[in-house]
Amino acid sequence: MISEPLFTLTAGPVQPSAETVRALATPIYDQFDPYFLELYENVTEDLRIAMNIQRPPLIMHGEAVLGLEAAAASLIARDDVVLNLASGVYGKGYGYWAARYCKKLLEIEVPYDEAIDPASVESMFRTNPEIAVVSVVHSETPSGTLNPVAEIATICDRHGALLIVDSVSSFGAVEVDFEGWPADIVVVGPQKALGGPPGLSIMYISDRAWAKIDSNPDAPTASMLSISDWRDAHKAEVKFPFTPSITEIYGLHSTVAQHLREGPEVAWERHARVAASTRAGILGLGLELWPVSEEICSPSLTAFKPPDGVSGSDIRSRCREQFGVMISGGYGELADALLRIGHMGPTAHPIFAAVSVAAVGQSLVDLGVNVDVGSGVAAAMAANAGR
Ligand SMILES: *Cc1c(COP(=O)(O)O)cnc(C)c1O
C-alpha cells in the first residue's frame, strides 16, 4: 500500500485547506431544500464580489474543461473567423475545440516557453479584420507562463472581436479584470489558486457575449454543454436544469469565503511573493527556469528544467518516495521537458517554497547531481526577508 503524500505541491488540483475539507463533509441535502438554495445564491454573490463584477457569475457542474468547451460551443457561430492564441498546451488545445464550431481558424503560435506578443495580435487584425472571436489562456499551467491579457483585450475590443479567456489557474493568484479588460467569456476553476476541489466551472459572461449566444442558432440548449440552461440558476426561484454538484458547491462556498476574508489583493501579493521565493530557490540550486524570462512567469506555479543527465520523472519519484513531496512533471508535448512546482491557494505559503526546493535539491544530490541544497533553500527563504 502506497502511503499518502505529505505535501501536495503540484500544478493542481491543490490540496484544499482544513476549513474547505470540513465544508466538503456537509450532508447532501436536496437541491431544492431552502438551505441549499440559499447557499447557492450566497456562493454566486460571494463570487460576484470576489470577481468584482456586476452580475453573479454562472456555475457549470463539471471540471473547468466543461466551461471551456461550452464557451466555444455557445459563443462561436458557424460563420465566424476565430483567432486562437497558442503559447502552450492548453492554448493549442483550445484551437481544436474552436475549429469544430467556426468557419475558419487562425492561430498565432509561439514556443511554449514564451508569452503572446500583443503586437502580433494587432497585426493579425490588420490582415484579417473579419476576426469575430479571439481565445487566449491567461496562466498557461503546463509551462508556467502568463499572457498579457489586458493588452490583448484592449486590441480585441478596438477591433470589435469577442474574447474568451481561460483563467482557470490565474484567478485568485493575480488580478483578472473581467469587465475592465474587457473580456467576454472567462472561465475560472475552483481547484487552482482558489484552493477548492475540482469539479466546477465558474463562468463570467459579458452582455455582448449573451447577445451573441442568444442570437447563435447553434448555441447548445438542453445539453450538458449549454451555458444558457444555467443562466438564472443562481436565483432561488429558478429551477436547476439538473442536479448541481452539491458537495463541490459546499467546497466552493467555503473556499470563496476564505478568499474574501483574506482579501483578493492580499492573496495576489502572497502568490507573487511565494512565486518569487520558489524561483529564487530553483535558481539558487543552479537550475534553469523553463520560461524565457522571469517577467512572463505565472504567479501560480514555477516551471523549471531538469538538469542534463537526469530525467524529470526520476526527480519527481525521488521527491515523492523519499520526502513525501508530490510535484508535477510536464504535460502533453512537454511531458519530459520540465518539472513544475505549484503555489496556489493554500500552497502559496512561504514555507512550501523551502519544502519544494529542499526536496528537489536533495533528490538531485541523491541522483548524483552536484547542487547546493543549502543555497537553494536560503535563497527561497531570503525572498521573504523584511515582509
Ligand atoms: C487546470 C486547468 C484547466 C482544466 O483542465 P484539467 O486538465 O482538466 O485540470 C484548464 N486550463 C488551465 C489553464 C488549467 O490550468
The ligand as a MOL file (V3000), in Angstrom:
LIG
                    3D

  0  0  0     0  0            999 V3000
M  V30 BEGIN CTAB
M  V30 COUNTS 15 15 0 0 0
M  V30 BEGIN ATOM
M  V30 1 C -6.3200 23.0800 -14.7530 0
M  V30 2 C -6.5660 23.8410 -15.9780 0
M  V30 3 C -7.6430 23.5450 -16.8060 0
M  V30 4 C -8.5670 22.3960 -16.5140 0
M  V30 5 O -8.0070 21.2820 -17.0760 0
M  V30 6 P -7.6660 19.9010 -16.3950 0
M  V30 7 O -6.5400 19.3680 -17.1910 0
M  V30 8 O -8.8760 19.0790 -16.5090 0
M  V30 9 O -7.3030 20.1410 -14.9590 0
M  V30 10 C -7.8160 24.3110 -17.9410 0
M  V30 11 N -6.9950 25.3350 -18.2390 0
M  V30 12 C -5.9480 25.6500 -17.4590 0
M  V30 13 C -5.0600 26.7990 -17.8430 0
M  V30 14 C -5.7100 24.9230 -16.3010 0
M  V30 15 O -4.6750 25.2310 -15.5060 0
M  V30 END ATOM
M  V30 BEGIN BOND
M  V30 1 1 1 2
M  V30 2 1 2 3
M  V30 3 2 2 14
M  V30 4 1 3 4
M  V30 5 2 3 10
M  V30 6 1 4 5
M  V30 7 1 5 6
M  V30 8 2 6 7
M  V30 9 1 6 8
M  V30 10 1 6 9
M  V30 11 1 10 11
M  V30 12 2 11 12
M  V30 13 1 12 13
M  V30 14 1 12 14
M  V30 15 1 14 15
M  V30 END BOND
M  V30 END CTAB
M  END
